Each structure stands twice: as C-alpha cells, then as structure tokens.
C-alpha cells in the first residue's frame, strides 16, 4: 500500500527513538548508519530514503547535510558518548546527534 509523503512522515515519526553510541555501534560496524546534519529534519531525510529520492539525497550529500557515518565520526562518538535520535529505514539507520 502506498502512503502519501505526509502519512509516511507520520509513520516514521512514530518509529523514531533515542539510542546511545554503544547501541548504535553494531549498526556502524555494518556500514548502515546515515548521519543527518544538525539543521536537517531527521524524518524528512528518512522519508527521502524510503521514497528512494536519489536527486534530493545526492544534493544533501553534496552539501554535507547527509552523509554515511565514517571512522572519524566513530572516534568522536566513542570519546563523547552522545545520544542520537534514530529511525530505521531498513537496511539503513538514519541518525541525528542530540546536542
């Protein structure tokens, strides 16, 4: 069943939760963590992933607003032990660090 963009965002919002770095680490190790910049909307990014909106995602990535989490991120997270807002859009885990 197809959902409208608004319905999809509502569903994703209900599936959003908080995780600490130790709980996210296994997903990072699998290479499936997508990091969202502070000024981006986590739900909009997750919806774009579900909708396979390649052009929008590529634009965000080119602007460094969305990126795959890398080793530099992991080192920072190991040191700081932050908490994240997360939503799973299999196989991806879309995250935004809570400041």
SVG drawing of the C-alpha trace seen along z (x, -y; Angstrom):
<svg xmlns="http://www.w3.org/2000/svg" viewBox="-2 -24 41 29">
<polyline fill="none" stroke="black" stroke-width="0.4" points="0.0,0.0 1.4,-3.4 1.4,-6.2 1.4,-9.9 4.5,-11.8 2.7,-13.1 1.5,-9.7 5.0,-8.3 6.5,-11.1 3.8,-10.4 4.7,-6.7 8.4,-7.4 8.0,-9.9 6.2,-7.2 9.2,-4.8 11.8,-7.3 13.7,-6.7 16.8,-7.5 19.9,-5.4 23.3,-5.9 26.5,-5.2 27.1,-1.7 23.7,-0.7 24.4,-2.2 28.0,-0.9 26.9,2.5 25.0,0.7 28.0,-1.5 30.2,1.7 27.8,3.0 28.2,-0.3 24.5,-1.2 24.4,-4.5 23.4,-7.6 24.2,-10.8 22.0,-13.9 23.3,-17.4 22.0,-19.4 19.9,-21.7 18.2,-18.9 14.9,-17.2 15.6,-13.5 12.1,-12.5 12.4,-14.2 15.7,-12.6 14.4,-9.1 11.3,-9.7 13.6,-10.6 15.4,-7.3 12.2,-5.3 10.9,-7.1 14.3,-6.5 14.6,-10.2 18.1,-9.9 18.3,-13.5 17.3,-15.1 19.7,-12.8 22.5,-13.4 22.0,-17.2 22.1,-16.9 25.2,-14.7 26.9,-17.2 26.1,-19.9 27.4,-17.7 23.9,-17.8 23.6,-14.0 26.5,-11.5 27.5,-8.0 29.0,-7.8 32.8,-7.3 35.6,-6.3 36.2,-10.0 32.6,-10.1 33.0,-6.9 36.2,-8.1 34.3,-11.3 31.3,-9.3 33.5,-6.8 35.1,-9.8 31.9,-11.8 29.3,-9.0 26.4,-11.1 22.8,-10.2 21.1,-10.1 17.6,-10.4 17.3,-7.4 14.9,-5.9 15.4,-2.6 14.6,-2.5 16.0,0.9 18.7,1.6 19.7,-2.0 19.7,-3.5 19.3,-7.3 20.6,-9.3 20.9,-12.8 23.1,-13.6 21.3,-15.2 23.2,-18.3"/>
</svg>
